């Protein structure tokens, strides 16, 4: 039972929850009682904002997927990752400035801020920080944190971190900050930029792009602290300048799994207290700014522990032994049999959900060999009818892949073409690939030897098996195909440097419409036009072909409006049509099914069939141990 510390009357319309909250008794976790009673921690009335963020049914998870229950305090959440990869807490740490339930950005409500509005043409955005909102070290969050972020961080030419894309309008001009008072501020842009609202609602960008703890970071900025006072720490960290030290101390939410994040003020539910080669430990943030409708400060769970292992099999052993309470970020269907038969032993349920990710896709690099005037590949990519790409799409046997790799649980490939190898062969004949070499493979239209190379790395356990099946399918229509497997670091290096003809990777397709992710871009998780993208970013003097420029025009136009506004939806449909017509990425299958491991003791977990597996750990702060 929680100790009632204060009966505090407040009447406020809670915009995010969409209801009026009446008299409540604010309560805290019993683990904090001793610290409060000894005077080492202020009472809860001094730790919560004047208007806390209230979590209940429909606030963080769409109402149809979870009937929110008032939880109980206590416990340690056990998680596991390979090395220092993404884990469930890091996803939860992506607190956004605005909030919409689930993986949507439509009609967002204030979260870290208490008030939010914009003008009619999305050039001016005004915010009010929740009064009394505090960093995890007890210092109040004010507009000085925002001012420091804009002026002493992004605008300071001595600091390597420049304005992020979420703060740049479609023409690349950064927003201008106007501080109104201690809690109110505006961000103004020179042209329409409704996408700013979308990014404020995205957990991927998170609050750290707008709010940085000025009182903490000023210790590492030469305008506030003499360099000689920082020198010992600069030397200790093996750095060469104060600005490098500042960059190290600036913590984005995905860096809260690194040793240098310990001690940095955060707005997250838990704080890192130990990070080494074997384990990461986190404890509750006593100043966390969310409560349930009965006034209980979140999170319900006191601590979290993340075991670091060197291979996925070690995580599997921890799961079936009952040493993992939640495992969602890296769950894979090929382990379903193992997971299911050990559910009782491990005291967990294996929950099947949808995913924010596409399955691994086959990317066709439109820029490969663009410097060569007689490039056969460029001729195939520049074909207005996209017959080579269509032939590859028609050659892919979606049912074979689905049944062989995904146990028949993934959807059809959907966005490309149905399986029709005979039609594929006809298209290849049309473009002049109707002659064969001594081994029976099709020659290029100019009569030269042709080889389609797919570059892969073991980013996920299904990529290499998929590449082997794709090789078989494509060679079935007569195209010599080679799978070039390499290490992950080399893959990324070559990906960004336009070295791939074809490649395989997954991306966040299902959340493209919401604008939370833009990794359909040409050189991110799949390399389909990296040189042209450099030109779009003004990094390269190359003029891309007209059809690629059309993509960039649509992508840029989307920035004028919130992603899920009526105009934003219309432009996304144009973007979808562009991908359908130009076939730069081919879908072997679609509709990912993801297994999530959930302890039978955990409450407030969305039901089976939830559409976004990553959204489950995003809301760990509302979960609790029933026993």
N, C-alpha and C positions, 0 to 999 in steps of 0.2 A: 504494500500500500504506500502511496506517496504522501508525504507530509504536506498539509496545506499551509502555505506561508502567508498568503495574503488574499483577502477578499477585495477585489478591485472592480469597481463598476465602470463599464465603458459601453457606449452605444456608437457603433461606427458601421457604416456600410462597407463590407469587405468586398471589394470589387472582384477579386479573383474567385472567391467562393460563391459570390452572387447572392448572399443573404445577410440579414442583420444579426449581429452577435450581441447577446444581452449579458447580463451579469454572470461572471465566471469566477471561479477560484483558481488562480494560477498555481500550478504544482510543478515540482522539479523531481528529477531522479534522486532516489535516496543516496546515491554515491556522492552527491554534492552537499548533503546536509552538514556533514562535519566541517567542510571548508567554509560554509556560510556561518555556522555557529562559532567557529574559531576566529572569524573576521578576515579570513584569507580570501574570501570571495563575497562580493556583494549579494544581497538578497535578490530573488528572482524579479521583483518589481523594478530593480535597477539594471537588470541584465536584458530584459526584453524591450523591444521598441514600444512606443506608445500605442501603436496599432500593429500588433503582430499579424503575420500571415497565418490565416486559419485554414487548416487542412481538414477536409471531410469528403464525403461521397461526391465525386464529380470534379473535385478540385485539381488533382494531379493525374488521375486515371479516369478515362471516360466512364460515366456512371454505369453503363450497361456491362462493364467488365469487372466492376468491383464495388461491393457494398461495404464501404469503409467502416471498420470497427475501432472503438476506443481500445488502445493497447495497454500492455503492462510494461513497467520498466524492468530493465536488467538484461544481463547476458552479454556474451561475446560472439559476434558473427564471424564464423570461420570461412575463409575464401582461399583460393589457390590460383597461382599463375605460373607460366613458364618464364623464367628469367625476370625481366622487369616490364613485361608486356602490359596490355590493357587489362584491367580487372574491374570488377563490378563497382568498387568504391570510386574509381576514377570517373566512371560514367555518372555516378551520383553527384560527384563534385562539380559537375557542369551546371551550376546554378545560373539561371538566366535573369536578365534585368526585368523582362516581362515573362508571362507564363500562360500557356494554353495547355489543356490536358492532352496527354498522349503525344504523338509525334506530329502535331499540327502547329501552325503559326496563325491560324485564323482567329480573328477577334481576340487577341491576347489581352490579358489584364495585368495590372501592376504586380510585381513580386518583390524584388529588392527595393523598388520604389513604391510609394504609396499612392502617387498620382502620376498620370501620364496623358498627354494629349499631343496632337499634331495639327498643323494647318491643312487647308483643303488640298494644296498641291504638293504635300509631302516635302517641303523644303525647310520646315521648322518644327522641331520636336522639343517639348517641354516636360520636365520631370520634377518630382519632389521626392527626395530620399525619405524613407521612413524615419521619423524623428525618434531618436533613441536607439536606432540600429547600431550595433557595435561589432567591431572586429573581434576575433577570438582572444585578443589580449585585453579587451575591455575598453579600448579607445573608440570613441564615437565616429561613425562614418559621416562625413560632411562633404560639401562641394570642394573643399580643399583637396580631397582625394581625387576628384575628377579634374580639378585645375592642374594638379601636379601631373596627372596622366597625360593630359593634352600638351601642356607647355614645357614641363621639365623632362618629359620622357619622349613623346613622339616628335615634338617640334624642336628638340635640342639636337643640333647637328653633331654633337659629340657622342650621342647615344645611337647605337647601331639599330635599335628597334624604331622603325618609322611607322607612320600611320598605317594601320591594317586596312585591308580591303573593306571591312564593314564600316569604316569611317571615311571612305572615299566615294564620291558620287560617280555616276556613269562616265563622266569625263576625267575621273582620276583626281579631282580636287578634294582635299580633306575638309571635313566639317569644321566650322568655327564655333568655339565654346563661348557662351555668355553666362557668367555666374550671376545669379539674381540675388541670392542671400545664402545663408548657411546651409539650407537644404534644397533650394530650387536652382535649376540651371536649364539652359537651352542649348541645343546643338543645331546649327544652321548650315544649310548647304546651298550652293549656287544654282542648283537645278533640282528637278524632281528626283527624289531618292526614297521611294517607299520601301525599298529593300532594306533600308536601315531598320525599320520596324521588324522585319522578318529576322534579321540577324540578332536583334535584341531578344528575340524569343527562342533562339537556337541554343541548345545546351552545348553544342560543339564549340561555338565561340565563347560562351559563358560570360560571367560578369567581369572577368579580369581585364577585358579589353577596354572597359570604361572606368572601372573602380580599382585603383591601386592604393595600398595603404601608405599614404604620404609620410606619416610620422615615422614609419619603419624605413622606407626607401630613402628618405632624406639623409639617413646616416651614411649612404653610399653615393651621394651626389655631391660634386665639388662645390656647387652653389650654396650648399647648406653645411657641409662638413669639410674642413681642410684635408687635403689629400694625405698629408703626413699622418693624420690620425687614422687613415684607412690603410696605410702602407703595409703594416704588419699582416693584416688580413689578406691584402692583395698578394703578398709574397707567399703566405701560407697556402693559398688556393692555387698557386702556380700561375697567376695572371700577370698581365703587364700594365694595366691601367685601372683607374677608378671606374670607368664606364663598363669595363668587362665585369667588375665586381657588382656593379648595379644590375647588369643584365642577369648575372647569376642569382642575385637575391630577388629579382622579380619572378614570382611564381605563377605560372598558368595552371589551371586546374589539372591538366594532364601531367604536370610535373610533381604532383603530390605523392609520387612513388619514388622520389629521388632523395638521397640524404640531405642535400642542400635545402630542401623544403622545410625541414624541421625548424620550428621557431618563427616561421613567417606567419604574420596575421592572415587569417582566412575568414570567409563567410560560410564555410561548409559545415555539414553536420558533425563531422569528426575531424580531428587534427592528427597529423603524423607525429609520433613520439619516438619511434625506433624504426630505422630502415637499414638493414645490412644485407649480406649475401644470402641469408637464409629466410628472413622473415621481415614483414612490415607490420608494425603495430600502430593502431590509431585509437584515440580516446575521444569521448564526446566533447563537443564545443559547448561550454557552459553559457555562451552568449548567442546560441543559435536562435534565429528569429522567427521560427514557426511554432505554432501550438495546434492542438486539436480543438474541437468545438467545446470541450469541457475545460479548456485552459491548461492542459498538460503540455509542457514544453517538449518538443521533439528534439532529437530522435528518441524513440523508446529504448533502443538497444544502446548499451553503455560503451562497448568497445568493439573493435574489429581487428582481426588478425589475418594476414595474408601470407600463406606459405609460398615460398619461391622454390620451384623445382626446375630441373634442367630438361625435362621431356614430358610430353603429354601423358605418357603411360603412368607417370608418377601421380599425376592428378587423378587419373582413373582409379588408382589404388586408394587414394585418400577418399574419393567419393564413395566407393563401395564399402569402405571401412567406417563410414559415418562421420568423417572428419571434414566434410565440406557442407555448409548450410545452403549455399547458393552458387550456382555455376551456370552462367548464361552466355557470357561474351564469346566463348570459344567452343561451345557445345557442337557435336557433330553427329549426324545420323548414323554413321558407320559404327558408333558405339552403343546404339540403342539396345541391342540384345544384352550386352554386358550390364548396362544401366538397369534394364527392366528386371532381370532375374535377381538382382542384388538389392532391390528396393527395401525389403523388410530388414535385411541385415544392416543396411546403411541408414535406415530410418529417413528415407526421402521419397519423393514422388518425381517421376520423370514427366514433365509437362511439355506437350508439343504446342508450339506457337508459330506465328508467322515471323517475319524478319524485316529489318530495315534494309537488308542487303539484297542485291541481285545475286544469283549464282555466279560462278566464274564465267566470264564472257570471252569470246574470241575477238580481239581488236585487230583491225586492219589499218596500218599506219599510212595515212594519206600523204605524208611528207617523206617517206623513205626514199632515198636516192633522188631527191628533188633537184640536186645540183647537177645530175647527169642529163645531158640533153637527149640522149638516146635510151633513157631508162625504160625498160619493158614494164617494170612495176608501175611507174608513173603513167604510162599509157593505159594500163589496166584500171588504175584508180580514177583517171580523168574521163573515162568513158561515161558520157551523160546517162546512159541506161544502166550503169552499174552491173553489167552482166557477169563479170567475174565474181563480184561479191554475192550476187544473187545465186550463182552456181554453188558457191560454198555453203550458203544458207540452205539451199535445197538438198545439199549432200548430207547434212547433219540429221542423223536419225535420233530424234528427241526421245522416243520410247526406249531405244537401246540404252541411251545414257541414263535416263531416269531409272530404269530397272536395274542397270548394272552398278550404278554408283549410289543412287539415292533411294533405293528400296521402293521405287514407284511412288514416293510421297511428294515429289516436286511436281510443279505444274508443267503445262506444255510450254514450248519456247515462245509462242505467242507473238512477239514483236518482230519476227523476221519472216520466215516462210515455212510451209509444211514440207515434209520429207518427200522429195520427188527427184531421185537421182537421174532418171531418164531426161527430165526437163533440164537438169543441170548440165548434162552432156550436150544437149542441143545448144544451150547458151554458149558453152565453151567452143563449140564448132563455129558458131556465128562470129565470134571475135577472132577467129583465125587460129585457135589452138586445136586444130583438127589433124595435125601430123604427130606421129609418135617416134620416140627414139628406139634404140635397140632393146631397151628394157621394157618397152611398152608404155612409157609415160608420155604425156602430152608435151610437145615443145611449145615455146613461146610463139606469139604471132609472127615474129620476124625469123623463125626457124632455129633460134638458138635454144640451148638447154635451159629448162625452167625448173626451179626448185622453190617451193613455198616453205619458209622456215618459221616455226612457231617457237618463240623464246619463253621459257617458263622457269619459275622458281617455286620452292615448296612453301608458298605463303599460307596455304591451307592444305589439309590432307587430301582434298579431292582434285586439286589442280593437275598433278602429274597423271593420275589415272584418266582424267578427262582428256588431257593432251594425247594420250595413247589412243583413245577411242576416236578422237577427231582425226588423227593421222589415218586411221583405218577408213573412216568415212570419206575423207577427201581423196585418198588414193583410190577409192572405189570408183571415182569419176575420172581417174586417170592423171591426177596431178601429183607429181613426186613431192612428198612432204617429209620434212625433218623436224624432230623435236629437239631443241637446243636447251638442255637443262643446265642451270648455273646457280650459284649461291645467291642469296637474297640481296646482299649489298651490291654485288655486281649487276644484278637485275635492275635495281633502282637506278644505278649510275647510267646504265645503257638506256633505260627507259627515258630518262630526262634528256639524253643526248642524241635522240633520233636514230638509234642503232637497230631498232626492231623493224622487221617486215610485218610479222604477226606476233601477238603476245596474248597471254591469258591472265586475267585478274578479275576479282569481283569489285563491285562498287555499290553505293548506297541508293540503288534505283528507286525503291518504294518511297523514299522520303525526298525525292527530287521535287514533287509538286509543292511540298511545304516550304521549300527553300532552306531547310535545315542543313542539307548537304548539296554541294555543287560538284561532286566528284565525277560528273559526266564530262568535266573539262578535258581538253585534249592531251594533257601530259600528266594527269594525276595518277589514278590507279590503273589506267589503261592508256597506252601511248598510241593515240590515233591521229594526232597532228601537232606534235610538239614544236616544230619550227614555225608553223603558222600561229601558234599560241604565243610564241615569243614576239612575233610581229604585233599581235593584238596588245601585248603588254609593252610595246615599244622597246623591245630588247633586240630586235632583229629588223633589218631593212627589207626583208623579203615581202613581196606582195602575194598574198595567198590567192588561190583560184577563187572564182566567183562563188561557187557553191559553199566553200568554207567561209568566205566573207559573210554569206547569208546566215550561217550559224552564229557568227560573232555579233551580227546585227540583232538577231533575236535575243541572244544572251544579254546584250547590253540593254535592249529595250525592256527586258524583265526588271531591270534595276530601278526603273521609275516607279514601280508600284509594289505594294506588299504582295508576296508570292501567292497568297490565297484570297486576294481581292478579286473582284469580277474581271478586271483587266489583266491581273496577274494570271488567273486561270486561263484566259483566252490566249495569252502569250505562251503559256506552258504547252497548250495544245499545239501551237505552231512549232514549238521546239520538238515535241513528240513526232509530229509529222515530218520534220526535217530528218530525225534519226531513222524513221521508218523508210524514208525515200532514199537515204544516202548510205545506209548499211555500213557505217564505220565500226559498229560493234554488233556482233552476232550472238544471239541467245541460244545456246544449246538446249537449255531448259529454263524454266522460270518459277516464280512462286515458291520461294525457299520455305522449307519446314525446318524449324530449329528445336532441338531438345534442350530444355532447361531443367537443371537439378534444383529442387526446392525441398528443404528440410520439412518433414511433416509437422515440426513444432513451430514453423513460421506462420504468422498471421498477416493479413492485409496484402496478400499476393494475388495478382490478377488471375482470372480463370484460364483453364485450358482453351486454346484457340485464340488467345490474345494476339493481335496482329503484329506487334513489334517486340521481339525478344529483348532488345536493348532497353526498352522502356521499363522493364521489370526492375533491373538494378538502378535505373534512374530514380526510382522512388523508394529506395531502401529506408529512407528516413521515416517512412510511415509504417514499416514492418515491425513486428514484435514477436517475442517468443511466448507461445501460449502456455508452456509449462516452465 
